[in-house]
């Protein structure tokens, strides 16, 4: 049953013999930032390889989700947060409010309450905003359920706002709310929004590190599976059955050394069958973890594959592909690591800018999106090879979505469909 969403995605990809994937949530069809799409454009601009663009009511950092000929994107719209359904022709189909945003601005104006990405199973769409409004709509825009997470789980107390994206898997939605008033990991019934289980995730973190901006992921291999939660100075694994903790990675910000009270985690871990890559923040450590580890994992313990003391991206999440880990640094560099050893394959300067979006891999290429609208395209592999550098006249903090031969970029001003 837990493979139902992936099976539906693969079935849709085979209809008519076309190699095309849906993009059902933030990190794509297999929740790892990787698409099987081929024949994607490498070059584009506002006048080249642009299928269409659609004006957005406000900026947002949320990645669109795509199923078939429907694209779903969230936004602020006046005092409301809204879910917008768009057709493959670039025309808006409907717009539904699901919360009030409070008109708050975070991170020196970079973010707002429409930062969490929507997700879909092909029949319904789920949305979450920075004020805790959590809602479910069907594909025609009818509301199935809605509640407010602050009313149910406690008022948010988080310096830069609540921006985590819920994870859709089989019949559930998983969410971690890690802030000064509550450290909770939650599983919900996707059909009703009712709680299946809730666990308190303990930590000795303090100051800004009580807050986490990272989203949860599920690791799977050969029938084994668990939820990965990141923040509050630790990364933990939790049983999908009841939320009980299976392992805990420490020494990411050890208190017995020079503790950094501002090392709040933003980037989320990258998941593959044989390796979990754990970032931290602010040029801190990056750790490769054995997915089969259990119990307490400390620096140098058998549960680690490798550990790099410095060099983590601050915001963009890593991606693992064909034995290589790609790290997009938040300023102007891409780093490729050997997944088996953690050693550098290359450390290459790219377009100078601020990077908030996470890299995605498709069609033998890695797409690296800077906030100023520049997307650097490089070839996958152990040697750096620049393919193209593309510029749109917009600000972009959302990660790309790839589906049906197109690359979707959610800018602050427009939603762009790149492709034929």
N, C-alpha and C positions, 0 to 999 in steps of 0.2 A: 504493500500500500504506500509506503513512503517513497516509492519511486514513481508514483502515479503522475505527478506533475512533469517529471522528466520524460516519461513515456509519451505523454500527450504532446510534448514539445517535439520529440523525435518523429512522432506520427505526422504531425503537421508539416514537418520538414520534408517528408518523403512524398507527400501528395503531389501528383503531376510530375514526379521525377525531379523537381527543383530542389537544389540544396539551399534551404533557407531555414533559419531559426526564428522563433519568437524570442523576444527579450522580456521575460516576465517580471524581472525585478532588477534592482540596482546593479548587481554584478553578473547579470545575464542568465542564460538558460541552464548552466551548470553551477551558477553562483560562485564563479572563480575569475570573472573578467575575461573569459575566452569565448569566442564565437567560432562556429564551423563555417561561416559564410565565406564564399569565394567571389572573385570578380568585383571586388569593391574598388571604388575610386581611390587613387592615391593623391590626386591633386584636385583642388577646388578653390573657389573664391565666391564673391557675391555675384559674379557673372559667369562662372564656369562650374559645370557639374552640380549646379544647384537646382534640385527638382522644384522646390518651393520654400518659402519662409512664411511664418504666421506670426503676427504681432501678439505679444504676450501682455497681459494687463499689468504685470510687475516683474521685477527680478525674482530669481529663485535659484537655489543650488541643487534642486532635485532632478535626478535623471528620469527621463520618460520611461515608461514600460510600454511594450508593444506586443499585440497579439493579433495575428492576421492583418486585417486592414484597419485596425484601430490603434491609435497612439493615445496614451493617457499621460497627462502632465499636471502637476499642481502649481499653484501660484497664489500670491496674495492678490486681492482685488478689492480695493478700498479697505474697509474694516474686516473683510471676510477672507478666509482661506478657501480656495475653490479647487475642484477637480474638473479638468477640461478634457473632453473627448474630441479627438481630431481624426478625420478620415485620411486614407492614404493619398487623397488628392490635395491635402493641405487645408481643407475646409473644416471649421469648427462645427461639431455635431451638437454638442450640448455643454453646458457649464453649470455645475452644482456647488453651492456653498456647503461646507461641512463644519466650519468653525469660525471663530473670530480671532484675529491675529494680534490685536493689541498695538499694532503699528510699531513694533519694537525692531531695533536695528542692532546687530551684533558684529563684533570683530571689525571695528572702525568702518562700519557701513557695508562690509562684504556679505553679511548673511541676514536672513530674516526668518520668520516662522514657517516658511515654505521650503525647508531644507531637506526634510525626509522624503525619500523617493516612494512613489506608489508601487504596488505589486498587483499581479493579476493571475488568475488560473484559466482564463479564456471565457469565464462566465460572469465573474465578479471582479471588482477592483477594490483594494483596500488602501486607505490613506490615513496619515498621521501628521499632526502639525506640532509646532513648538509650544503651543499652549495646552497640549495634551488631548486635543480632539482626535478621536479614533473612529473611523467610519467605514462602512462597506456599501458599495453601490453595484447594481447590475449593469449590464452593457447598455441599457437604455436610459440609465441615469436615475433609476428608482433606488431610494435608500433602503437597505436591508436592516442595518442596525447602526447605532452610534452611542458612544459614551465618552466621558472625559477622564483621562488617566490621572489627572491631578485630584479629581474628586474621589476616584476609587483608590489610588495608591499614595496619595500625599502630595502636597504642593512642591513643585520643582524649585530647587535651590541650586542653580548652576550658573557659573559666571558668564558664559558666552551663549546661553540658551540651549534648549533641548533640540538636537538635530539628528538623533539616531533613527535609522530606518528599520522597521520591523521586517522579520524574515518569514516568508511564506514557505511552508513545506507540508505536503500532503494535506491533512485536514486542520493544520494548526498555523498560528502566527506566534512567533517567538520575539521577545523584546527584553532588553536589559535597561533598567532605569537606575543609573548610578550617579547619584548627586548627594548633596550634603544632608538631605532629609530622608533619603531612602536608598538602600543598595539592594535592588530587587532584580531577580530574573524570573520571567513570567512566560507561561504558555497559555494561549487562548484558543478556543474553538473558533475556526474561521467562519462558520455558518451563523454563529450567534453572538460572538464576542465575549462569551462567558469564560471565566477562568477555569483552566484545567488543573494547573498547579502554579505555585508561587514559592520561591525560596529566597531567603536572605543570604546575600553573598558578603561574608565578613571581610574586613581589611583593616590594616593598621595605618593606611594612608591618611594624610591630613593636608590642610590648606587646599590649594587648587587641585591637588591630586585626588580629592574626594570625588571629582567630576570626571566623567568619561563621555567622549563624543563618538566612540567607536560602535559599530553595529555588530550583531552576532552572526555566526556562521555555523553550518553543520558539516562535520567531517564524516565520511563514509568509506568503508572498504570491506568487501567480502561479508556483508551482513552486519558488521560492527558499525556503530554510529553514536555520535554525541554532539552536543552543542558547545561551541567555543565562545567564551565571553571575555572581553578585554577591557581593562581599566582599573583604576584605584591601585596602581603599582603592580598588578598581577594579571596573568592570563589563566583562565580556569576552563575545565571541561566538565560538562554536566550531563547526566543521564536524561534522555528524552522521555523516559517513563515517568520520572518524578522530580527531576531537577537536582538530584543529589550530586555532590561534587566527586569527580573521578580523578582529576589531577590538578595541580596548581604550579604554575611557573613563577618563580620568584627571582630575586636579585636583578630586577629590572630597574629598581631605584632603591637600593639597600639603605636602610636607616643606620646601619652600623658603619657606614662610610660617609661620604659627603652627600647627604640627602638633598635632593633638589625639590623644593616645595612647589615648583611651577611645572613639573613634568607631567602634565595632564595628557592622556592619550587621545589622539584624534584619528590617526590612521588605523584601519582595521587589519587583522591578520589575513594572510593568504593561505588557502587550503588546497592541498592536493592529496591523493591517496597515500603517498609515502613521506610527506613532509608538510609541516605547518610552519609558516614563516611569521614571526611575531615582531612587529615594529614597536617603537616606543614614541619618542618625540624629541624635538630640539637637538638633533644630532646625537641622540643617545644610542643605546645598544640595539642590535638586530639579532634575533635568535632563531635558529632552525631547531624545531622540536620533533621528536619521534612521535607519531600519532599513537603508537602502542604504549607509550609511557603511562605510568599510573603513580599516584601519590604525589609527594613533594619533589619538584624538579628545581634544582639550584644550579648556579654557575658551575660548569664542569662535571655535572652529574651524568649518569648513563642515559637519562631521558633527553639529553640534548644531542643534536647532530653536530652543530657548530654554534659559535657565538662570536659576533663582531662587537667590540666594545663601543664603537662609534659608527656614525654614518646613516642613521635611520632617516627616512623621509618624515617630515613633521605632519603632513596632512594626507598626501596621496597614498593609497594602500598599495602594497606590493602585488605582483602577479607572477605566477609560476607557470612556465611553458617549456615543454621538451627539455627538461633538465636544467633550465636557466631561470633564475630569479631576477626580475626587473624591478629596480627601485627608481622612482622618479623623485628626485630631490625637489624641495619646495622652491628653489630658486632657478637653477639653470644647468642641471646635469642629470644624465641618466646613467645608472650603474647596473651592470649585468654581473651576476654572481653564478658560480658553479653551484647548483643546488645540493650536490653531494658534499661539498667541502666548505662552502661559504666564501671561497676565494674569488677575488676580482677577475673577471674576464675582460672587462674594460670599465673605465670611468670617464665619460665623455661629456664635455660641455655641449649644450644645445641652446636653442633660442633663449635669450636672457629675459626672464619674466618671473612672475609669481605663479606657482602651480598648486591648485586646489583639487582639481579633478584627478581621479585615479586612472592609471593607464589601462587600456584594453588591447587584446590581441585578436587579430583576425586576418585571414588571407595572407599569412606569412609576414605580417607586419605588426608593429606596436604603435599605437596611437597615443601621443602625449600632448595633453591639452593645457595650454597656459591661460591664465585669466584674461589676458588682453585679446583673446580670440585667435591666437596662433596655435595651430595643431602641427606638431612635428611628427613625421611618419618615418620610422626606421624599419629595417629588415630584422626579423627574428634571427637569432643565431649568435655564436660566440664572438663574432667580430662586428664592430659598429659599422653600419652602412646607412647613410642618410638617403631616404627615398624622396622626400618632399617636405616643404615647409609651407603651410597654408594659413591664410589670414582672412578672418571675417571681421567686419566692422562692429564688434560687439564685445561685451565682457562675458566670459564663460567660467563658471565655477562648478558646473555639473559634469559628471562623467559621461562619455558618449554611450549611446545605445545603438546596437547594430541589428538590423532585421530586414529580411526580404530584399537584399541587395542595396540597402541604404544605411547611411550613418546619420543618426539623429543627434543634433547638438542643441541643448537647451541654453540659449543665451539669456542675458538679462532683459533684452528687448524683444528677441524673436526666438521661435522654434524653427530650426533649419533641418531640412531633409536633403542630404547630400547623396547624389546618385541619379540614375536615369529615371 
